[in-house]
Amino acid sequence: MSSGKPSSTLSPTQRIPGESAWTTNVRL
């Protein structure tokens, strides 16, 4: 939702390990 992460859960370290971590929590 930030830039272009369709599957944050699949690639937690796609961009930022911290950002993706909290982003996945919020979505779930």
N, C-alpha and C positions, 0 to 999 in steps of 0.2 A: 504493500500500500504506500510505502515511502517512495520508492523509485520504480522498481519492477521486480517484485518477488512473488511469483505465483505460488510457489511451494516453499514457504519458510520452514515448515516442519521437515521437509526433505533435505534442504540445504541450510542448516543453521549457521554455517560459517560462510555463506555465499558472499555476504558483504561485511557485516560486523557481527562477531560472536555475541556481543552484548545487546546490540539493537535487536537482532533476530530473536534472541532469547526472550526479551520482554514482549516483543511483537507477537510471538507465538502464544505467549501466556494470555495476552489481551484477546486474541482471536478465539482461543479455546475458552 
